[in-house]
Amino acid sequence: MHVPDGFINAPTSAVTGVVAAGAIAVSLRGARRELGQERTAPLAGLVAAFIFAVQMLNFPVAAGTSGHLLGGALAAILVGPFTGVLCVSVVLLMQGILFADGGLTALGVNITDMAIVTTVVAYAVFRGLVTVLPRSRRSVTAAAFVAALLSVPAAALAFTLLYGIGGTTDVPLGKVATAMIGVHVLIGIGEAVITALTVGAVLAVRPDLVYGARGLTRKLKLRVNGELVDAPAVQPVTVPATTRSPRKLWITGLVTSLVLAGFVSFYASADPDGLEKVAADQGIDKKAEEHAAADSPLADYSIEDVGDARLSGGLAGVIGVGVTVVAGSTVFWVVRRRRTRDVSPTSTSTGV
């Protein structure tokens, strides 16, 4: 659903740029709390790289149309909504600058639509569901499925509204809404499956690293004189730091991302994604502009001057994963380091 330059006019793109910048600023502050645990920061960089890799795997959803992961729901549930916005924003920035995917003047539109809307909608739905469902890993996985499913048509609706405000072509809004939401409901099913499988896999090996699963353990109750009362708190058993380390999960996730982007992506669907298909069918793309980074050596997820398509695409994917994990990890390390300074003993003692 990457919006190219020229779909949305300059004033609307500028406003969404301001909205995106404001949301990122708020997310940077919110992410300080979410990244408070030492284990969360490296996982957040990995989540960004994984989203980049999976977005290369377009899957068929209808005749001549494909879809791909947006990632807002997955990021929000794994590392928190504020950090999730930053994860998807890092991915979109890398894609726009290095791979000419999504317009540069439309970067604010893409961040607003793909990072902010999907994350906010998904996490709101997810929290609502885990509140009423039984407190179990299955409930977390089920809630992740529904949240991801609804986040994609929500993003399609957001694009439709932005097009209604600042679209550069004269296409009836009703036709755009029907086409966009219809195809993205189907794409949402794929998003939901990927999100639920990923969240379920992490829950199976390291449930303590899933942000959305924190605080879901039900207090033990004892019956005393016919009444249920809370059981006395039990001191947690100290676990060695090496046991708690997420290193194994991080390495497994990184290798998986590299394999997906470097090898599996070659077998992804070549059909246009939902937005591209709707834009071509409805005439939204009549004023589309060439990407400013169209001459990038990595444009269109291929390596310039490498003739073999499989090798070219695979190398581009591996480079993309590497750059994204470094950029994302750096951002989250800096955010967490600032939080550490903010809550330092000196600050606490002086009341700051």
C-alpha positions as CSV (number, residue, x, y, z in Angstrom):
1,M,0.0,0.0,0.0
2,H,3.0,2.3,-0.6
3,V,1.6,5.6,-2.0
4,P,3.8,7.0,-4.8
5,D,4.4,10.7,-5.4
6,G,1.6,12.3,-7.4
7,F,-1.4,10.5,-6.0
8,I,-2.0,13.1,-3.2
9,N,-1.5,16.8,-3.8
10,A,1.3,18.8,-2.2
11,P,-0.8,20.6,0.6
12,T,-2.3,17.4,1.8
13,S,1.1,15.6,1.7
14,A,2.6,18.4,3.7
15,V,-0.1,18.2,6.4
16,T,0.4,14.5,6.7
17,G,4.1,15.1,6.9
18,V,3.4,17.3,9.9
19,V,1.1,14.7,11.4
20,A,3.7,12.0,10.9
21,A,6.4,14.1,12.5
22,G,4.2,14.8,15.5
23,A,3.3,11.2,15.9
24,I,7.0,10.1,15.7
25,A,7.9,12.7,18.3
26,V,5.2,11.4,20.6
27,S,6.2,7.8,19.9
28,L,9.8,8.5,20.7
29,R,8.7,9.6,24.2
30,G,6.3,6.7,24.6
31,A,8.9,4.2,23.4
32,R,11.2,5.2,26.3
33,R,8.7,3.5,28.6
34,E,8.2,0.5,26.4
35,L,11.9,0.0,25.9
36,G,12.6,0.2,29.6
37,Q,13.4,-3.5,29.7
38,E,16.9,-4.3,28.5
39,R,15.5,-7.1,26.3
40,T,13.1,-5.0,24.4
41,A,15.4,-2.7,22.5
42,P,17.2,-5.3,20.4
43,L,13.9,-7.1,19.7
44,A,12.5,-3.8,18.3
45,G,15.3,-3.5,15.8
46,L,14.7,-7.1,14.8
47,V,11.0,-6.5,14.4
48,A,11.7,-3.7,12.0
49,A,14.0,-5.9,9.9
50,F,11.5,-8.8,9.9
51,I,8.7,-6.5,8.7
52,F,11.0,-5.3,5.9
53,A,11.7,-8.9,4.9
54,V,8.0,-10.0,5.0
55,Q,6.9,-7.0,3.0
56,M,8.9,-8.4,0.1
57,L,6.7,-11.5,0.1
58,N,3.7,-10.4,-1.9
59,F,0.9,-13.1,-1.8
60,P,-1.9,-13.5,-4.3
61,V,-5.4,-12.4,-3.0
62,A,-7.5,-12.2,-6.2
63,A,-7.2,-12.4,-10.0
64,G,-4.2,-10.2,-10.9
65,T,-3.9,-8.7,-7.4
66,S,-1.4,-9.3,-4.6
67,G,-0.9,-8.1,-1.0
68,H,1.8,-7.9,1.5
69,L,2.2,-7.4,5.2
70,L,1.8,-3.8,6.6
71,G,3.2,-4.8,10.0
72,G,1.6,-2.3,12.3
73,A,-0.3,-4.9,14.3
74,L,2.6,-7.2,14.5
75,A,5.0,-4.5,15.8
76,A,2.5,-3.1,18.3
77,I,1.8,-6.5,19.8
78,L,5.4,-7.6,20.0
79,V,7.1,-4.4,21.2
80,G,4.3,-1.9,22.1
81,P,2.3,0.7,20.1
82,F,4.7,3.6,20.3
83,T,7.7,1.5,19.4
84,G,5.6,-0.2,16.7
85,V,5.0,3.2,15.0
86,L,8.7,3.7,15.0
87,C,9.4,0.2,13.7
88,V,7.1,0.7,10.6
89,S,8.4,4.2,10.1
90,V,12.0,3.0,9.9
91,V,11.0,0.4,7.4
92,L,9.1,3.0,5.2
93,L,12.1,5.4,5.4
94,M,14.6,2.7,4.3
95,Q,12.2,1.6,1.5
96,G,11.7,5.1,0.3
97,I,15.3,6.3,0.3
98,L,17.1,3.1,-0.8
99,F,14.6,1.1,-2.8
100,A,12.4,3.8,-4.4
101,D,9.3,2.2,-2.9
102,G,6.7,4.7,-1.8
103,G,7.2,8.4,-2.8
104,L,9.5,10.7,-0.9
105,T,7.0,13.6,-0.9
106,A,4.4,11.0,0.0
107,L,6.4,9.8,3.0
108,G,4.1,11.6,5.4
109,V,1.1,9.9,3.7
110,N,2.7,6.5,4.0
111,I,3.8,6.9,7.6
112,T,0.3,8.2,8.6
113,D,-1.5,5.4,6.7
114,M,0.8,2.4,7.2
115,A,2.5,3.1,10.5
116,I,0.1,5.3,12.6
117,V,-3.3,4.1,11.5
118,T,-2.5,0.4,11.4
119,T,-0.7,0.5,14.8
120,V,-3.4,2.5,16.6
121,V,-6.3,0.6,15.2
122,A,-4.7,-2.8,15.7
123,Y,-3.5,-2.1,19.3
124,A,-6.9,-0.7,20.3
125,V,-8.7,-3.8,19.0
126,F,-6.1,-6.1,20.5
127,R,-6.3,-4.5,24.0
128,G,-10.1,-4.6,23.9
129,L,-10.1,-8.3,23.0
130,V,-7.5,-9.5,25.6
131,T,-9.5,-7.6,28.2
132,V,-12.6,-9.8,27.7
133,L,-11.1,-13.0,26.5
134,P,-9.7,-15.7,28.9
135,R,-6.2,-14.9,29.9
136,S,-4.2,-17.4,27.9
137,R,-1.7,-17.5,25.0
138,R,-4.4,-18.7,22.7
139,S,-6.4,-15.6,23.5
140,V,-3.4,-13.4,22.7
141,T,-2.9,-15.1,19.4
142,A,-6.6,-14.9,18.5
143,A,-6.7,-11.2,19.5
144,A,-3.6,-10.6,17.3
145,F,-5.4,-12.3,14.3
146,V,-8.5,-10.1,14.6
147,A,-6.5,-6.9,15.3
148,A,-4.3,-7.4,12.2
149,L,-7.3,-8.3,10.1
150,L,-9.1,-5.1,10.9
151,S,-6.0,-2.9,10.7
152,V,-5.6,-3.3,6.9
153,P,-9.1,-2.2,5.7
154,A,-8.7,0.7,8.3
155,A,-5.6,1.8,6.4
156,A,-7.4,1.4,3.1
157,L,-10.2,3.7,4.5
158,A,-7.6,6.2,5.7
159,F,-6.1,6.4,2.2
160,T,-9.6,6.8,0.7
161,L,-10.2,9.8,3.1
162,L,-6.8,11.3,2.2
163,Y,-7.6,10.8,-1.5
164,G,-11.0,12.5,-0.9
165,I,-9.2,15.5,0.6
166,G,-6.2,15.8,-1.7
167,G,-6.5,13.4,-4.6
168,T,-4.9,14.6,-7.9
169,T,-7.4,12.8,-10.2
170,D,-11.1,13.1,-10.5
171,V,-12.4,9.7,-9.5
172,P,-15.6,9.3,-7.5
173,L,-14.8,8.7,-3.8
174,G,-17.4,6.0,-3.6
175,K,-15.7,3.9,-6.3
176,V,-12.3,4.4,-4.6
177,A,-13.7,3.4,-1.2
178,T,-15.4,0.3,-2.5
179,A,-12.4,-0.9,-4.5
180,M,-9.8,-0.1,-1.8
181,I,-11.7,-1.6,1.2
182,G,-12.9,-4.6,-0.8
183,V,-9.5,-5.8,-1.9
184,H,-7.8,-4.9,1.4
185,V,-10.2,-7.0,3.4
186,L,-8.8,-9.9,1.5
187,I,-5.2,-8.7,2.1
188,G,-6.1,-8.3,5.8
189,I,-6.7,-12.1,6.0
190,G,-3.1,-12.6,4.9
191,E,-1.9,-10.0,7.4
192,A,-3.8,-11.7,10.1
193,V,-2.4,-15.1,9.4
194,I,1.2,-13.8,9.3
195,T,0.7,-11.8,12.5
196,A,-0.9,-14.6,14.4
197,L,1.7,-17.2,13.4
198,T,4.6,-14.8,14.3
199,V,3.1,-13.8,17.6
200,G,2.2,-17.4,18.4
201,A,5.8,-18.5,17.6
202,V,7.3,-15.9,19.9
203,L,4.8,-16.7,22.7
204,A,5.8,-20.4,22.4
205,V,9.5,-19.8,23.1
206,R,9.7,-16.4,24.9
207,P,6.3,-15.1,26.1
208,D,8.1,-12.6,28.4
209,L,9.2,-10.7,25.2
210,V,5.7,-10.2,23.9
211,Y,4.6,-6.7,25.0
212,G,0.9,-7.4,24.4
213,A,1.1,-10.5,26.7
214,R,2.4,-8.7,29.7
215,G,0.3,-8.6,32.8
216,L,-2.1,-11.3,31.5
217,T,-1.5,-13.8,34.3
218,R,-4.5,-14.2,36.5
219,K,-3.9,-13.9,40.3
220,L,-4.1,-17.1,42.2
221,K,-7.2,-17.3,44.4
222,L,-7.7,-19.3,47.6
223,R,-11.1,-20.1,49.2
224,V,-11.1,-19.1,52.9
225,N,-14.2,-19.6,54.9
226,G,-16.2,-19.9,51.8
227,E,-14.8,-16.7,50.2
228,L,-12.2,-16.3,47.4
229,V,-9.2,-14.2,48.4
230,D,-5.9,-13.4,46.7
231,A,-3.2,-15.9,47.5
232,P,-0.1,-14.5,49.2
233,A,2.5,-13.2,46.8
234,V,5.4,-15.5,46.1
235,Q,8.8,-14.1,45.6
236,P,10.0,-14.8,42.0
237,V,12.9,-17.2,41.5
238,T,16.0,-15.4,40.3
239,V,16.9,-16.6,36.8
240,P,20.5,-16.2,35.6
241,A,21.0,-13.4,33.1
242,T,22.2,-15.8,30.4
243,T,18.9,-17.7,30.7
244,R,16.9,-14.5,30.2
245,S,19.0,-13.3,27.3
246,P,17.0,-12.9,24.0
247,R,20.1,-13.6,22.0
248,K,19.0,-17.0,20.6
249,L,15.6,-15.6,19.6
250,W,17.3,-12.5,18.0
251,I,19.7,-14.6,16.0
252,T,16.9,-17.0,14.9
253,G,14.8,-14.0,13.8
254,L,17.6,-12.3,11.9
255,V,18.5,-15.5,10.1
256,T,14.8,-16.0,9.2
257,S,14.5,-12.4,7.9
258,L,17.6,-12.9,5.8
259,V,16.3,-16.1,4.3
260,L,12.9,-14.6,3.6
261,A,14.3,-11.5,1.9
262,G,17.3,-13.1,0.2
263,F,15.7,-16.3,-1.0
264,V,12.0,-16.8,-0.5
265,S,11.2,-13.3,-1.9
266,F,12.1,-14.6,-5.4
267,Y,9.0,-16.7,-5.4
268,A,6.7,-13.8,-4.3
269,S,3.7,-12.8,-6.5
270,A,4.6,-10.4,-9.3
271,D,1.1,-9.1,-9.5
272,P,0.5,-5.5,-8.4
273,D,-0.6,-5.0,-4.8
274,G,-4.0,-3.8,-3.8
275,L,-3.3,0.0,-4.1
276,E,-1.5,-0.4,-7.4
277,K,-4.3,-2.5,-8.9
278,V,-7.0,-0.1,-7.7
279,A,-5.0,2.9,-8.9
280,A,-4.6,1.4,-12.4
281,D,-8.2,0.2,-12.7
282,Q,-9.8,3.5,-11.4
283,G,-7.3,5.9,-13.0
284,I,-5.9,7.2,-9.7
285,D,-2.4,6.8,-11.1
286,K,-2.8,9.3,-14.0
287,K,-0.6,11.9,-12.3
288,A,1.8,9.6,-10.7
289,E,5.4,10.9,-10.6
290,E,8.7,9.2,-11.0
291,H,10.3,8.4,-7.7
292,A,13.1,10.8,-6.8
293,A,15.4,7.8,-5.9
294,A,14.5,5.9,-9.1
295,D,18.2,5.9,-10.1
296,S,19.2,4.3,-6.8
297,P,21.4,1.2,-7.3
298,L,18.8,-0.7,-5.2
299,A,15.7,0.6,-6.9
300,D,12.9,-1.9,-7.3
301,Y,14.7,-4.3,-4.9
302,S,17.4,-5.3,-7.3
303,I,21.1,-4.6,-7.6
304,E,22.2,-2.4,-10.5
305,D,24.4,-4.2,-13.1
306,V,23.6,-7.7,-11.6
307,G,22.1,-9.6,-14.5
308,D,20.8,-12.6,-12.7
309,A,17.3,-11.7,-11.3
310,R,17.4,-14.2,-8.5
311,L,20.8,-13.1,-7.3
312,S,20.0,-9.4,-7.8
313,G,16.8,-9.5,-5.8
314,G,18.3,-11.7,-3.1
315,L,21.3,-9.4,-2.5
316,A,19.0,-6.4,-2.4
317,G,16.8,-8.1,0.2
318,V,19.8,-9.1,2.3
319,I,21.1,-5.5,2.2
320,G,17.7,-4.2,3.1
321,V,17.4,-6.4,6.1
322,G,20.9,-5.5,7.2
323,V,20.4,-1.8,6.8
324,T,17.0,-1.9,8.5
325,V,18.2,-3.9,11.5
326,V,21.1,-1.5,12.0
327,A,19.0,1.6,11.6
328,G,16.2,0.3,13.8
329,S,18.5,-1.0,16.6
330,T,20.4,2.3,16.6
331,V,17.2,4.3,17.0
332,F,15.9,2.1,19.8
333,W,19.3,2.0,21.6
334,V,19.4,5.8,21.6
335,V,15.8,6.1,22.8
336,R,16.5,3.6,25.6
337,R,19.8,5.3,26.5
338,R,18.0,8.6,26.9
339,R,15.4,7.0,29.2
340,T,18.2,5.5,31.3
341,R,19.7,9.0,31.7
342,D,16.3,10.4,32.6
343,V,15.8,7.9,35.4
344,S,19.4,7.9,36.7
345,P,19.9,8.0,40.4
346,T,21.1,11.6,40.3
347,S,17.8,12.6,38.6
348,T,15.8,10.6,41.1
349,S,17.6,12.1,44.1
350,T,17.1,15.6,43.0
351,G,13.5,15.1,42.2
352,V,13.9,15.8,38.5
